[in-house]
Amino acid sequence: MTAHDVRGTKSSAGAARMGRASFLRIAATAVAGPVLALGLFAPVAHADDVTADPAAAGAALLERIGAPADVTADGPVWSPIATGFASTPTADLPHGTTGGIGGDTVVVRDAAALREYAASDGPLTILVKGEIVVGDGSMITVSDDKTVAGVGAKSGIVGGGLYIDHASNVIVRNLTFRDSYIPGDWDGKSPENDNDGIRVDTSDHVWIDHNMFTRIGDGMTDLRKDSTALTLSWNVYRDHNKAIGVGWTPNVVTTLTMHHNLISNTYQRNASIDNVAYAHLYNNHVEGFGQYGTMSRGASRILVEYSSYAHGEDAIVAKDAASQVQSRGNSFTDIRGLKQNTGPAFEASDFYSYAVDPVADVEAIVKSFAGPVGPPESIPRTVTVALDGTGDFASVGAALGAAWRVDHPVDIVIEPGIYREVVRVWPGLDDVTLRGSTGDAADVVITYDVAAGQKKFYGTGTFGHTGSPTVSVLADDVTLKDITIENAYDEAANGGSQALALRTSGDRIVLEGVRLLGNQDTFLADAGKGSRVYVTGSYVEGDVDFIYGGGTLVVEDSEIHSLDRGSSAVNGYVAAPATVPGSRGFLFVGSRFTSDAADGTVFLGRPWHPSSNPGVEPSMLVRDSWLGAHIGTPAWSDMSGWSWRDDDLVEFGNEGPGAVNAGEEVDGRPQLSDDAAAERTRETYLSGDDGWAPWR
């Protein structure tokens, strides 16, 4: 088939729209299921005696919606009839899930009308016209035999959701669920914030198709308490902590299909599937997940096939001893950690027919066609984040998710407040600025408290240096300005551990007027492809190796503050360079090294050889800076058997009570010559082949 241009940057809408005709030519991998001779089933009394042809009724609804007629290997992108487990027949539902077919059709434009009709008896098709504002985050109850579908552009539910409770035969299509998120409650732990986009409890035959979920109060979709015959298809889940949770029961009866969903810029539950008898996930694209991707929990049996995972941690996880997950034909790009496969689980073709699209095309397909109909998203070049509801977004992560989907620079202006959330600037999210609105970094605080040594609730692993950071900058050309980034891990209460505030691995990263707060390993300037970082007018504090890594880092006109650990001997180490080939190492110039620690108890640095790697050559120069009395002699320390004297750890032209006198030779305080110092400036460290000069 013809190659398709899928952009690797600005990821979520970044895949180029694929031509519709191309999908007709996609080579299908068909999976045959049981042939359902629906014509042999006698008419069954259900609701008001369904006599309408489901396919014809479904096609009429799609015409009313204005759905396109695109086709992939798996069939119509907008299917007129239910797919997956929602399509499986029962005596009461011989055609599987049909929703409101056989009943009247009504149009609703406000929450009161939607609430009334959704709870009514009998089959009913409810067409939502425009956005319905619920406002308080509450969920509208949907009863048996209902189809709730948006018509026209931008139809959806704002500040609320739908609750399908002890109901059967429900379809929800072509709606956007957004903004029931409570500002500041990124964890979803607030007592008044137990609200989801769609919650399904103890219900059967529910088809959720072509919807958008974003910035929801708690979970975007929760399927709970023995619900069964469920299908999530062609939905978009994005810019939130929790995507999809399944379970909340000790019983193992739920059946679930998830196919062709786009899950982007989420932290967890992508999906989390607990005690599910059969879960079939195929042709989903999951990207930008901070904690884990798809998880099998309890006694779940999951088949994950021909899905793509990109930019995240622990893509596929089997949490418990009884958890099964079969991984077949999936692709993984920039994934750290688990990609588990426990072996054969079940075959979905024993229950229904389906065909998989080639995994190489999945990202482009779902980015082209998942979600409701409507105009493309428009994100301006400047957006605001505020906790009081006055901004374009209420979380930093949501604003970054929007910036990931556009092809122009985005300036994200953050209003004062404490933003407790884990923030990721994903690869490809280039040319973005995060800046505080007041110019005072103390006014805008992004904080979280994950330690690198902290065990995950699944498996035996720890969060490590990629899971711990409060903020990770993984893209290029990113500026952080006038904000505070903190890892608030409590060492006194929980014991010492690495706990990162910031990790950078992109190139051409600028920190201006920033405060980085932590203890051990506050700031990781990681080694990516040419990673260069320029820090100016900023404040960095910590105690042990609190500036470390293999990247190229220049810190200018900043304060480097060593916390007092109360020792009369060793109170810590400022930096631990692990300079990789192609990197220049660390340069501190025109800065102040301060502390309340006892005199002579802090080292400027020590050479880090990760995993005793002999291929790194730690390099660090402190020049033209003021050193407090806490800096002792020698100013450098050995590390893990590697002598500091064997590496490039030097000074030049420093002053202050912790510095040595100009021209004086002191053992443990090697100094550069004037000629050597002239070759080691911010320009020689950062300019590179592209002439980068962020100080201009």
C-alpha positions as CSV (number, residue, x, y, z in Angstrom):
1,M,0.0,0.0,0.0
2,T,1.0,3.6,-0.4
3,A,3.2,5.0,2.4
4,H,1.5,7.6,4.5
5,D,3.1,10.7,6.1
6,V,2.7,10.4,9.8
7,R,4.5,13.3,11.5
8,G,6.6,12.3,14.5
9,T,6.2,15.7,16.2
10,K,3.1,17.5,17.6
11,S,1.8,14.0,18.0
12,S,-1.9,13.9,18.7
13,A,-3.2,15.6,15.6
14,G,0.3,15.5,14.2
15,A,-0.4,12.4,12.0
16,A,-1.3,13.7,8.6
17,R,-4.8,12.9,7.5
18,M,-4.7,9.8,5.4
19,G,-6.7,9.8,2.1
20,R,-10.0,8.0,2.4
21,A,-9.4,5.9,-0.6
22,S,-6.3,4.5,0.9
23,F,-8.2,2.7,3.6
24,L,-10.1,0.7,1.0
25,R,-6.8,-0.8,-0.2
26,I,-5.5,-1.8,3.3
27,A,-4.6,-5.4,3.4
28,A,-6.9,-6.9,6.0
29,T,-6.1,-9.6,8.5
30,A,-9.5,-11.1,8.9
31,V,-10.4,-13.0,12.0
32,A,-13.5,-15.2,11.5
33,G,-16.0,-15.6,14.3
34,P,-19.1,-17.6,14.6
35,V,-21.6,-16.9,11.9
36,L,-24.7,-15.4,13.5
37,A,-27.8,-16.3,11.5
38,L,-29.8,-13.4,12.8
39,G,-32.6,-14.1,10.5
40,L,-33.3,-17.4,12.3
41,F,-34.1,-15.6,15.6
42,A,-37.8,-15.2,16.2
43,P,-38.9,-11.6,17.2
44,V,-38.5,-11.1,20.9
45,A,-40.4,-8.7,23.1
46,H,-37.8,-6.2,24.2
47,A,-38.8,-2.7,25.2
48,D,-41.6,-1.9,22.7
49,D,-41.0,-4.9,20.4
50,V,-38.1,-4.0,18.3
51,T,-39.1,-4.5,14.6
52,A,-36.7,-2.0,12.9
53,D,-33.8,-3.3,11.0
54,P,-30.7,-2.4,13.1
55,A,-28.5,-1.8,10.1
56,A,-31.0,0.4,8.4
57,A,-31.8,2.3,11.6
58,G,-28.1,2.7,12.3
59,A,-27.4,4.0,8.8
60,A,-30.2,6.6,9.2
61,L,-28.7,7.8,12.5
62,L,-25.3,8.1,10.9
63,E,-26.8,10.2,8.1
64,R,-28.4,12.4,10.8
65,I,-25.0,12.7,12.5
66,G,-23.2,13.5,9.3
67,A,-20.7,10.7,9.7
68,P,-18.3,10.0,6.9
69,A,-18.2,6.7,5.0
70,D,-14.6,5.8,5.5
71,V,-13.6,2.1,5.6
72,T,-10.6,0.2,7.0
73,A,-9.7,-3.4,7.1
74,D,-12.1,-3.8,10.0
75,G,-15.1,-2.4,8.2
76,P,-16.8,1.0,8.3
77,V,-15.1,3.5,10.5
78,W,-18.6,4.6,11.5
79,S,-20.4,1.2,11.8
80,P,-24.2,1.3,11.6
81,I,-24.3,-1.6,14.1
82,A,-22.5,-2.5,17.3
83,T,-19.1,-4.1,17.1
84,G,-17.1,-6.3,19.5
85,F,-18.7,-7.8,22.6
86,A,-21.5,-5.2,22.4
87,S,-22.6,-7.0,19.2
88,T,-23.0,-10.4,20.8
89,P,-26.7,-11.6,20.9
90,T,-28.8,-12.8,23.7
91,A,-32.3,-14.1,23.9
92,D,-33.5,-10.6,24.8
93,L,-31.2,-8.9,22.4
94,P,-30.9,-11.1,19.3
95,H,-29.1,-8.3,17.4
96,G,-26.8,-7.4,20.2
97,T,-26.8,-3.8,21.3
98,T,-29.3,-1.7,19.4
99,G,-30.0,1.2,21.8
100,G,-33.2,3.2,21.1
101,I,-34.1,1.4,17.8
102,G,-37.9,0.9,17.7
103,G,-38.7,4.0,19.7
104,D,-39.2,7.7,19.0
105,T,-36.4,10.2,18.3
106,V,-36.2,13.4,20.3
107,V,-33.8,16.4,20.2
108,V,-32.4,17.9,23.4
109,R,-30.6,21.1,24.0
110,D,-30.3,21.4,27.7
111,A,-29.5,19.3,30.8
112,A,-33.0,19.2,32.1
113,A,-34.4,17.7,28.9
114,L,-31.5,15.2,28.6
115,R,-32.0,14.1,32.2
116,E,-35.8,13.6,31.6
117,Y,-35.5,11.6,28.4
118,A,-32.5,9.6,29.4
119,A,-34.3,8.2,32.5
120,S,-37.6,7.6,30.6
121,D,-39.0,4.1,30.0
122,G,-38.9,2.4,26.7
123,P,-36.6,2.7,23.7
124,L,-35.7,6.2,22.7
125,T,-33.1,7.9,20.5
126,I,-31.9,11.1,22.0
127,L,-30.1,13.5,19.8
128,V,-28.0,16.1,21.6
129,K,-27.8,19.4,19.7
130,G,-24.9,21.6,20.7
131,E,-23.2,21.6,24.1
132,I,-25.2,20.8,27.2
133,V,-23.8,22.4,30.3
134,V,-24.3,20.3,33.4
135,G,-21.8,22.4,35.3
136,D,-21.5,20.7,38.7
137,G,-19.8,17.6,37.5
138,S,-22.8,15.4,38.2
139,M,-23.7,12.4,36.0
140,I,-27.1,12.1,34.2
141,T,-28.6,8.6,34.6
142,V,-29.4,6.7,31.4
143,S,-31.9,3.8,31.5
144,D,-32.5,0.8,29.2
145,D,-32.8,0.9,25.5
146,K,-31.4,4.3,24.8
147,T,-29.3,5.8,22.1
148,V,-27.7,9.1,23.1
149,A,-25.9,10.7,20.1
150,G,-24.6,14.1,19.2
151,V,-25.8,15.8,16.0
152,G,-24.1,18.8,14.4
153,A,-20.7,20.2,15.3
154,K,-19.4,20.3,18.8
155,S,-22.3,18.5,20.5
156,G,-21.5,17.2,23.9
157,I,-21.7,17.5,27.7
158,V,-19.7,20.1,29.6
159,G,-19.1,19.8,33.3
160,G,-20.8,16.5,33.7
161,G,-21.2,13.0,32.4
162,L,-23.5,10.0,31.9
163,Y,-24.3,7.2,34.4
164,I,-25.5,3.9,33.0
165,D,-26.6,2.1,36.1
166,H,-28.3,-1.4,36.1
167,A,-29.3,-0.7,32.5
168,S,-29.3,-2.8,29.3
169,N,-28.9,-1.9,25.6
170,V,-27.4,1.6,25.6
171,I,-25.5,3.4,22.8
172,V,-23.5,6.6,23.2
173,R,-22.0,8.1,20.1
174,N,-20.6,11.3,18.7
175,L,-20.3,13.4,21.9
176,T,-17.6,15.4,23.6
177,F,-17.3,15.0,27.3
178,R,-15.2,17.8,28.8
179,D,-14.2,20.0,31.7
180,S,-15.7,18.4,34.8
181,Y,-12.1,18.5,36.1
182,I,-11.8,20.2,39.5
183,P,-8.9,22.6,39.3
184,G,-6.0,21.5,41.5
185,D,-7.4,17.9,42.0
186,W,-5.3,16.2,39.4
187,D,-5.2,13.0,41.6
188,G,-9.0,12.9,41.6
189,K,-9.1,12.4,45.3
190,S,-11.4,15.3,46.3
191,P,-14.5,14.1,48.2
192,E,-16.7,16.1,45.8
193,N,-14.9,14.7,42.7
194,D,-16.2,11.2,42.2
195,N,-17.5,12.0,38.8
196,D,-16.6,10.3,35.5
197,G,-17.2,11.1,31.8
198,I,-19.2,7.9,31.4
199,R,-19.7,5.4,34.3
200,V,-21.3,2.0,33.6
201,D,-22.4,0.0,36.7
202,T,-23.9,-3.5,36.6
203,S,-25.1,-3.1,33.0
204,D,-25.0,-5.0,29.8
205,H,-24.7,-4.4,26.1
206,V,-23.3,-0.9,26.1
207,W,-21.6,0.5,23.0
208,I,-19.6,3.7,23.5
209,D,-18.4,4.9,20.0
210,H,-16.7,7.9,18.4
211,N,-16.7,10.1,21.5
212,M,-14.1,12.5,22.9
213,F,-13.2,12.6,26.6
214,T,-10.9,15.3,28.0
215,R,-10.3,17.0,31.3
216,I,-12.8,15.0,33.3
217,G,-13.4,15.0,37.1
218,D,-12.1,11.5,37.9
219,G,-12.0,8.7,35.3
220,M,-12.9,9.4,31.7
221,T,-14.7,6.1,31.4
222,D,-15.2,3.7,34.2
223,L,-16.8,0.3,33.5
224,R,-17.7,-1.3,36.9
225,K,-19.5,-3.9,39.0
226,D,-20.1,-6.9,36.7
227,S,-21.0,-4.9,33.6
228,T,-20.7,-7.0,30.5
229,A,-21.0,-7.0,26.7
230,L,-19.2,-3.7,26.4
231,T,-17.4,-2.1,23.5
232,L,-15.4,1.1,23.4
233,S,-14.6,2.0,19.8
234,W,-13.1,4.9,17.9
235,N,-13.1,7.2,21.0
236,V,-10.5,9.8,21.9
237,Y,-9.2,10.0,25.5
238,R,-6.7,12.7,26.2
239,D,-5.1,15.3,28.5
240,H,-6.1,13.8,31.9
241,N,-4.7,11.6,34.7
242,K,-7.0,8.6,34.4
243,A,-8.3,7.2,31.1
244,I,-10.3,3.9,31.4
245,G,-10.9,1.8,34.5
246,V,-12.6,-1.6,34.4
247,G,-13.5,-3.7,37.4
248,W,-14.6,-2.8,41.0
249,T,-15.8,-6.3,41.6
250,P,-14.5,-9.7,42.9
251,N,-16.5,-11.5,40.2
252,V,-14.9,-12.4,36.8
253,V,-17.8,-11.9,34.4
254,T,-17.2,-8.8,32.4
255,T,-16.6,-8.9,28.6
256,L,-15.0,-6.0,26.9
257,T,-13.8,-4.9,23.5
258,M,-11.7,-1.8,22.9
259,H,-10.7,-1.0,19.4
260,H,-9.4,1.9,17.4
261,N,-9.3,4.2,20.4
262,L,-6.8,7.1,20.7
263,I,-5.4,7.5,24.2
264,S,-3.0,10.5,24.4
265,N,-1.3,12.4,27.2
266,T,-2.7,10.5,30.1
267,Y,-0.9,9.2,33.2
268,Q,-2.6,5.9,34.0
269,R,-5.4,3.5,33.3
270,N,-4.9,3.1,29.6
271,A,-6.8,0.9,30.4
272,S,-6.7,-0.7,33.9
273,I,-8.6,-3.9,33.6
274,D,-9.5,-5.8,36.8
275,N,-11.3,-9.2,37.1
276,V,-12.5,-9.2,33.5
277,A,-13.4,-12.5,32.0
278,Y,-12.5,-11.5,28.4
279,A,-11.0,-8.2,27.3
280,H,-10.1,-7.8,23.7
281,L,-8.0,-4.8,22.8
282,Y,-7.0,-4.3,19.1
283,N,-5.8,-1.4,16.9
284,N,-5.7,1.1,19.7
285,H,-3.0,3.8,19.8
286,V,-1.7,4.8,23.2
287,E,0.9,7.6,23.5
288,G,2.3,9.8,26.2
289,F,1.5,7.8,29.3
290,G,3.4,8.7,32.5
291,Q,2.9,5.7,34.7
292,Y,1.6,2.7,32.8
293,G,-0.3,1.7,29.7
294,T,-2.5,-1.3,29.7
295,M,-2.8,-3.4,32.9
296,S,-4.3,-6.8,33.6
297,R,-5.3,-7.0,37.2
298,G,-6.8,-9.7,39.4
299,A,-8.0,-12.7,37.3
300,S,-8.4,-10.8,34.0
301,R,-7.8,-12.4,30.7
302,I,-6.7,-9.9,28.1
303,L,-5.8,-10.2,24.4
304,V,-3.9,-7.0,23.2
305,E,-3.1,-7.2,19.5
306,Y,-2.0,-4.9,16.7
307,S,-2.0,-1.8,18.9
308,S,0.7,0.8,19.1
309,Y,2.3,2.3,22.2
310,A,4.6,5.3,22.1
311,H,6.4,7.5,24.6
312,G,5.7,6.0,28.0
313,E,6.4,3.7,30.9
314,D,5.4,0.0,31.3
315,A,3.2,-0.4,28.2
316,I,1.7,-3.7,29.0
317,V,1.5,-5.1,32.6
318,A,0.3,-8.2,34.2
319,K,-0.1,-7.1,37.8
320,D,-1.2,-10.2,39.8
321,A,-0.4,-13.9,39.8
322,A,-3.7,-14.7,38.2
323,S,-3.5,-11.9,35.6
324,Q,-3.2,-12.9,32.0
325,V,-2.3,-10.7,29.1
326,Q,-1.4,-11.9,25.6
327,S,0.5,-9.4,23.5
328,R,0.3,-10.1,19.8
329,G,1.6,-8.0,16.9
330,N,1.9,-4.8,18.9
331,S,4.5,-2.1,18.3
332,F,6.4,-0.1,20.9
333,T,8.2,3.2,20.3
334,D,10.2,5.0,23.1
335,I,8.9,2.7,25.8
336,R,10.7,2.2,29.1
337,G,9.9,-0.8,31.2
338,L,7.4,-3.6,30.9
339,K,5.9,-5.1,27.7
340,Q,4.6,-8.3,29.3
341,N,3.2,-11.3,27.5
342,T,2.0,-14.1,29.7
343,G,1.0,-16.3,26.8
344,P,-2.3,-17.3,25.2
345,A,-5.3,-15.9,27.0
346,F,-8.3,-16.5,24.6
347,E,-9.3,-15.9,21.1
348,A,-11.8,-13.1,20.4
349,S,-12.9,-14.8,17.2
350,D,-14.6,-17.4,19.4
351,F,-17.2,-14.7,20.2
352,Y,-17.4,-12.4,17.2
353,S,-15.8,-11.6,13.8
354,Y,-13.3,-8.8,13.3
355,A,-10.3,-7.8,11.2
356,V,-7.2,-6.0,12.3
357,D,-5.6,-3.1,10.5
358,P,-1.8,-3.3,10.0
359,V,-0.1,-2.1,13.2
360,A,2.1,0.3,11.2
361,D,-1.0,2.2,10.1
362,V,-2.8,2.3,13.4
363,E,-1.6,5.6,14.6
364,A,-2.5,7.4,11.4
365,I,-5.9,5.7,11.2
366,V,-7.0,6.5,14.7
367,K,-5.7,10.1,14.5
368,S,-7.6,10.6,11.3
369,F,-10.9,9.1,12.3
370,A,-11.3,8.6,16.1
371,G,-13.6,10.9,18.0
372,P,-16.8,12.8,17.0
373,V,-17.4,14.6,13.8
374,G,-16.7,18.3,13.8
375,P,-14.2,20.9,12.7
376,P,-10.5,20.5,13.6
377,E,-9.3,21.8,17.0
378,S,-8.0,25.3,17.0
379,I,-5.3,26.2,19.6
380,P,-4.0,29.7,19.7
381,R,-0.3,30.7,20.0
382,T,-0.9,31.8,23.6
383,V,-3.0,29.9,26.1
384,T,-3.5,30.4,29.9
385,V,-3.7,28.0,32.8
386,A,-5.5,29.0,35.9
387,L,-6.9,27.3,39.0
388,D,-9.8,29.7,39.4
389,G,-11.5,28.8,36.1
390,T,-10.5,31.9,34.2
391,G,-7.9,30.2,32.0
392,D,-8.1,28.2,28.9
393,F,-7.1,25.2,30.9
394,A,-7.0,24.2,34.6
395,S,-4.0,22.0,34.5
396,V,-0.5,22.4,33.0
397,G,-0.6,18.9,31.5
398,A,-3.9,19.6,29.6
399,A,-2.4,22.8,28.1
400,L,0.7,20.8,27.0
401,G,-1.5,18.2,25.5
402,A,-3.2,20.8,23.3
403,A,0.2,22.2,22.3
404,W,1.2,18.7,21.2
405,R,-1.5,18.7,18.6
406,V,-0.5,21.8,16.7
407,D,2.3,22.8,14.3
408,H,3.1,26.2,15.7
409,P,4.9,27.5,18.8
410,V,2.7,27.8,21.9
411,D,3.2,30.1,24.9
412,I,1.6,28.6,28.0
413,V,1.0,31.3,30.6
414,I,0.4,29.9,34.1
415,E,-1.5,32.0,36.6
416,P,-0.4,31.9,40.3
417,G,-1.2,28.8,42.3
418,I,0.1,25.4,43.4
419,Y,-0.3,22.9,40.6
420,R,0.0,19.4,42.0
421,E,0.5,17.2,38.9
422,V,3.0,15.2,37.0
423,V,3.9,17.1,33.9
424,R,5.5,15.7,30.7
425,V,6.6,17.7,27.7
426,W,6.5,14.7,25.3
427,P,8.9,14.1,22.4
428,G,7.7,16.2,19.4
429,L,6.1,18.9,21.6
430,D,8.7,21.4,20.3
431,D,8.7,25.2,20.5
432,V,6.7,25.5,23.7
433,T,7.1,27.9,26.6
434,L,5.9,27.4,30.1
435,R,6.0,30.7,32.0
436,G,4.5,32.2,35.1
437,S,2.3,35.1,34.6
438,T,3.7,37.4,37.3
439,G,7.4,37.1,36.6
440,D,8.0,35.8,40.1
441,A,8.8,32.1,40.1
442,A,7.5,31.7,43.7
443,D,4.0,32.5,42.5
444,V,3.6,29.4,40.3
445,V,4.5,26.1,41.8
446,I,4.3,22.7,40.0
447,T,4.8,20.0,42.6
448,Y,4.5,16.3,43.1
449,D,6.2,13.8,45.4
450,V,7.3,10.6,43.6
451,A,10.7,9.2,44.6
452,A,12.9,7.3,42.2
453,G,13.3,4.5,44.7
454,Q,9.6,4.3,45.4
455,K,8.1,0.9,44.5
456,K,5.3,0.8,42.0
457,F,2.1,-0.7,43.1
458,Y,2.5,-3.3,40.4
459,G,5.5,-5.6,39.9
460,T,8.8,-5.2,41.7
461,G,10.2,-2.2,39.9
462,T,10.7,1.4,41.1
463,F,9.8,4.6,39.4
464,G,13.4,5.4,38.7
465,H,14.8,8.5,37.0
466,T,12.1,8.6,34.3
467,G,9.1,8.1,36.6
468,S,10.2,10.3,39.5
469,P,10.4,13.8,37.9
470,T,7.6,16.2,38.6
471,V,8.4,17.7,35.2
472,S,10.2,16.0,32.3
473,V,11.1,18.0,29.2
474,L,11.6,15.4,26.4
475,A,11.1,17.7,23.5
476,D,13.4,20.3,21.8
477,D,13.3,24.1,21.9
478,V,11.4,24.3,25.2
479,T,11.6,27.3,27.6
480,L,10.7,27.3,31.3
481,K,10.4,30.7,32.7
482,D,9.4,32.2,36.1
483,I,8.0,29.0,37.6
484,T,8.9,26.8,40.5
485,I,9.3,23.0,40.0
486,E,9.4,20.9,43.1
487,N,9.7,17.3,44.1
488,A,8.0,17.4,47.6
489,Y,9.0,13.9,48.6
490,D,9.4,13.9,52.3
491,E,12.8,12.4,53.2
492,A,12.2,12.9,57.0
493,A,9.0,10.8,56.9
494,N,9.9,8.3,54.2
495,G,13.7,7.9,54.2
496,G,16.3,9.2,51.8
497,S,15.8,8.7,48.1
498,Q,16.5,10.3,44.8
499,A,13.5,12.4,44.0
500,L,13.7,14.5,40.8
501,A,12.0,17.8,40.3
502,L,13.1,18.2,36.7
503,R,14.5,16.0,34.0
504,T,15.5,17.3,30.6
505,S,16.6,15.2,27.6
506,G,15.7,17.4,24.7
507,D,17.9,19.9,22.9
508,R,18.0,23.7,23.2
509,I,16.3,23.9,26.6
510,V,16.2,27.2,28.4
511,L,15.4,27.8,32.1
512,E,15.1,31.4,33.0
513,G,14.1,32.7,36.4
514,V,13.2,29.2,37.5
515,R,13.3,27.7,41.0
516,L,14.1,23.9,41.2
517,L,13.4,22.5,44.7
518,G,14.3,19.1,46.0
519,N,16.9,17.1,48.0
520,Q,18.8,14.3,46.2
521,D,18.9,14.5,42.4
522,T,16.8,17.6,42.0
523,F,17.7,18.2,38.4
524,L,18.8,15.6,35.8
525,A,20.3,17.1,32.7
526,D,20.0,13.8,30.8
527,A,22.0,12.8,27.7
528,G,19.7,12.7,24.7
529,K,20.6,13.5,21.1
530,G,22.8,16.5,21.6
531,S,20.9,17.6,24.7
532,R,21.9,21.2,25.6
533,V,20.5,23.2,28.5
534,Y,21.0,26.8,29.4
535,V,20.0,28.0,32.9
536,T,20.1,31.7,33.7
537,G,18.8,33.8,36.6
538,S,17.6,30.7,38.4
539,Y,17.8,29.0,41.8
540,V,18.5,25.3,42.3
541,E,18.6,23.7,45.7
542,G,19.2,20.2,47.0
543,D,21.8,18.2,49.0
544,V,23.2,15.1,47.2
545,D,24.1,15.2,43.5
546,F,21.3,17.6,43.0
547,I,22.5,18.6,39.5
548,Y,23.5,15.5,37.6
549,G,23.5,13.8,34.2
550,G,25.3,13.3,30.9
551,G,24.0,16.3,29.0
552,T,25.6,19.6,28.2
553,L,24.6,22.1,30.8
554,V,25.5,25.8,31.3
555,V,24.3,27.5,34.5
556,E,24.9,31.3,34.5
557,D,24.0,34.1,36.9
558,S,22.1,31.7,39.2
559,E,22.2,30.6,42.8
560,I,23.1,27.0,43.7
561,H,22.0,26.3,47.2
562,S,23.1,23.3,49.2
563,L,20.7,22.3,51.9
564,D,22.1,21.7,55.4
565,R,21.8,18.0,56.3
566,G,23.1,18.7,59.8
567,S,26.4,16.9,59.5
568,S,29.7,18.3,60.8
569,A,31.6,16.2,58.2
570,V,29.8,15.8,54.8
571,N,26.7,17.7,54.0
572,G,26.5,16.7,50.3
573,Y,27.6,17.2,46.7
574,V,26.4,19.8,44.4
575,A,26.8,18.0,41.1
576,A,27.5,14.6,39.5
577,P,28.3,14.9,35.9
578,A,28.3,11.7,33.7
579,T,29.5,13.3,30.5
580,V,28.8,11.1,27.5
581,P,30.6,11.2,24.1
582,G,29.5,14.3,22.2
583,S,28.5,16.2,25.3
584,R,30.6,19.0,26.9
585,G,29.6,18.4,30.5
586,F,28.7,21.1,33.0
587,L,29.7,24.7,33.1
588,F,28.8,27.0,36.0
589,V,29.7,30.6,35.3
590,G,29.0,33.8,37.2
591,S,26.9,32.1,39.8
592,R,26.7,31.9,43.6
593,F,27.1,28.7,45.6
594,T,25.4,29.2,49.0
595,S,24.4,27.1,52.0
596,D,23.7,27.2,55.7
597,A,25.8,24.0,56.1
598,A,28.9,23.9,58.2
599,D,32.1,25.3,56.7
600,G,34.0,22.9,54.4
601,T,31.3,20.2,54.4
602,V,30.0,20.3,50.8
603,F,31.8,19.2,47.7
604,L,31.3,20.9,44.3
605,G,30.9,17.5,42.7
606,R,32.0,14.0,42.0
607,P,32.3,11.8,38.9
608,W,29.3,9.7,38.1
609,H,29.8,6.5,36.0
610,P,26.3,5.0,35.7
611,S,26.5,1.3,36.2
612,S,30.3,1.7,36.4
613,N,30.3,2.7,32.7
614,P,33.9,3.4,31.7
615,G,32.7,5.1,28.5
616,V,31.6,8.3,30.3
617,E,34.1,11.1,31.0
618,P,32.7,13.3,33.7
619,S,33.5,17.0,33.1
620,M,32.6,20.0,35.2
621,L,34.0,23.5,35.4
622,V,33.0,26.2,38.0
623,R,34.3,29.6,36.9
624,D,34.0,33.2,37.8
625,S,31.6,32.3,40.6
626,W,31.2,33.1,44.3
627,L,31.7,30.1,46.6
628,G,30.4,30.1,50.1
629,A,32.4,28.8,53.1
630,H,30.5,25.4,52.9
631,I,32.7,24.4,49.9
632,G,35.7,22.6,51.3
633,T,39.1,21.4,50.1
634,P,39.3,19.1,48.2
635,A,36.3,20.5,46.4
636,W,35.8,17.2,44.6
637,S,35.0,13.7,45.9
638,D,35.4,10.2,44.5
639,M,32.3,8.2,43.6
640,S,31.7,4.5,43.6
641,G,35.3,3.7,43.2
642,W,36.0,6.3,40.5
643,S,38.6,8.9,41.5
644,W,37.8,12.5,40.8
645,R,41.4,13.1,39.9
646,D,41.0,10.9,36.8
647,D,38.3,13.2,35.3
648,D,37.9,16.8,34.2
649,L,36.7,18.5,37.4
650,V,38.2,22.0,37.6
651,E,37.8,25.6,38.6
652,F,38.8,29.0,37.3
653,G,38.6,32.6,38.7
654,N,36.3,31.9,41.6
655,E,36.0,34.1,44.7
656,G,34.4,34.0,48.1
657,P,35.2,32.2,51.4
658,G,35.0,28.8,49.8
659,A,37.4,29.7,46.9
660,V,41.2,29.5,46.7
661,N,43.2,32.7,46.2
662,A,44.0,33.6,42.6
663,G,47.3,32.1,41.5
664,E,47.6,29.8,44.5
665,E,48.1,26.1,43.9
666,V,46.2,24.0,46.4
667,D,45.9,20.2,46.3
668,G,42.3,19.2,45.7
669,R,41.5,22.5,43.9
670,P,42.8,22.2,40.3
671,Q,42.6,25.4,38.3
672,L,42.5,26.0,34.6
673,S,45.1,28.2,32.9
674,D,44.0,31.5,31.3
675,D,44.4,29.9,27.8
676,A,42.4,26.8,28.7
677,A,39.6,29.0,30.3
678,A,39.4,31.1,27.2
679,E,38.3,27.9,25.3
680,R,35.6,27.0,27.8
681,T,32.7,29.5,27.6
682,R,29.0,29.3,27.3
683,E,29.5,29.8,23.6
684,T,31.8,26.9,23.2
685,Y,29.6,24.7,25.3
686,L,26.2,25.5,23.6
687,S,26.6,27.1,20.2
688,G,27.0,23.8,18.3
689,D,26.6,23.5,14.6
690,D,23.4,25.5,14.6
691,G,24.8,28.6,16.3
692,W,22.4,28.4,19.3
693,A,22.7,31.5,21.5
694,P,19.8,31.7,23.9
695,W,21.4,34.6,25.8
696,R,20.8,37.0,23.0
